[in-house]
Amino acid sequence: MAVVQDKDAPRLLQALVARGLRATRLASSGGFLREGNVTLLLGLDDGRVEEALAIIAETCKSRQQLVTPLSPIGGPVDSYVPYPIQVQVGGATVFVLQVERYVKL
């Protein structure tokens, strides 16, 4: 299972398919930046996990981006002045899970 930034997902999916790896794409969203993410589910044999990780690492590079924080929920907005801050975005969060049974129908 891999969570990647929305902007990286098309390129990643193309690279995975080119290597014969299939993935199911689920739309998701992040909490901090409130931007779209994509969660990919990949069912792989143990021998292809490192290959998939290499493709993800090559495709989903982290980078710096200027963002303007949203106003705090429930707080006074009249005194809140949002200043752009630089944050690290991109990359991927990957969970490698052992699956007891995998059936493709």
C-alpha positions in Angstrom: 0.0 0.0 0.0 1.5 3.3 -1.0 0.2 6.9 -0.3 1.6 9.4 -2.8 0.8 13.0 -3.7 -1.9 13.4 -6.3 0.5 15.1 -8.7 2.8 12.0 -8.7 0.2 9.4 -9.1 -0.3 9.4 -13.0 3.5 9.0 -13.6 3.8 6.3 -10.9 0.9 4.3 -12.3 2.3 4.5 -15.8 5.7 3.3 -14.5 4.1 0.4 -12.6 2.0 -0.7 -15.5 5.1 -0.6 -17.9 6.7 -3.1 -15.6 3.7 -5.4 -15.4 2.6 -4.3 -11.9 -1.0 -3.6 -11.4 -2.4 -1.2 -8.8 -5.8 -0.1 -7.6 -6.1 3.7 -7.1 -8.1 5.1 -4.2 -8.6 8.9 -3.8 -7.6 10.1 -0.4 -6.7 13.4 1.3 -4.0 14.5 3.7 -4.6 16.2 7.0 -1.9 18.9 7.2 -2.1 20.4 3.7 -5.6 19.2 3.0 -4.6 18.4 -0.5 -5.4 15.3 -2.5 -3.4 12.1 -2.2 -3.7 8.8 -3.9 -3.6 5.5 -2.0 -2.4 2.7 -4.3 -3.0 -1.0 -3.4 -0.7 -3.4 -5.0 -0.9 -7.2 -4.7 2.6 -8.5 -5.4 4.6 -11.7 -5.0 7.3 -11.3 -2.4 9.9 -11.3 -5.1 8.6 -8.1 -6.7 8.2 -6.0 -3.6 11.7 -4.5 -3.9 11.1 -3.7 -7.6 7.9 -1.9 -6.7 9.7 0.1 -4.0 12.4 1.1 -6.4 9.8 2.4 -8.9 8.0 4.3 -6.2 11.3 5.8 -4.9 12.3 6.9 -8.5 8.9 8.4 -9.4 7.8 10.1 -6.1 10.5 12.5 -5.1 10.0 14.8 -2.2 10.3 18.5 -2.9 9.8 21.9 -1.3 6.6 23.9 -1.9 5.3 27.2 -0.6 1.8 26.9 0.9 -0.5 29.4 2.7 -1.9 27.7 5.8 -5.7 27.7 6.3 -7.1 29.7 9.1 -7.5 27.9 12.4 -10.8 26.2 12.9 -12.9 27.8 15.6 -10.4 30.6 16.2 -10.8 34.3 15.4 -10.1 35.0 11.8 -10.0 38.8 11.9 -6.5 38.7 13.6 -5.2 35.8 11.5 -2.7 36.8 8.8 -1.6 33.8 6.8 2.0 33.9 5.7 3.2 31.4 3.1 5.5 28.7 4.6 7.8 26.2 2.9 6.9 22.6 3.4 8.2 19.3 2.1 5.7 17.5 -0.2 5.8 14.5 -2.4 7.7 11.3 -1.7 5.6 8.3 -0.6 4.6 6.5 2.5 4.6 2.8 1.8 3.2 -0.1 4.0 4.4 -3.6 3.1 1.9 -6.0 4.6 1.9 -9.8 4.6 -1.4 -11.1 3.1 -2.6 -14.4 4.3 -4.5 -15.0 1.1 -4.6 -13.3 -2.3 -7.2 -14.3 -4.8 -7.5 -12.7 -8.3 -10.8 -13.5 -9.9 
